[in-house]
């Protein structure tokens, strides 16, 4: 199992709607509105890196109102 944080920038005023839509996608554990350089932070999981990539590109990035994403896979360092 691979987990990642997906940092999302949205169009002005779209963060709540984007978080709500992303939160309903299969593989998404949570989607929260935040302040700062990103508007939404998503926690997602998939069986492998390829499936994670498909989740981000085919599902998350297709949500209306998103301008940019940054995917940060979770690693175990110790």
Secondary structure, 3 states (H helix, E strand, C coil): CEEEEEEEEECCCCHHHHHHHHHCCCCEEEEEECCCCCCEEEEEEECCHHHHHHHHHHHHHHCCCEEEEEEEECCCCC
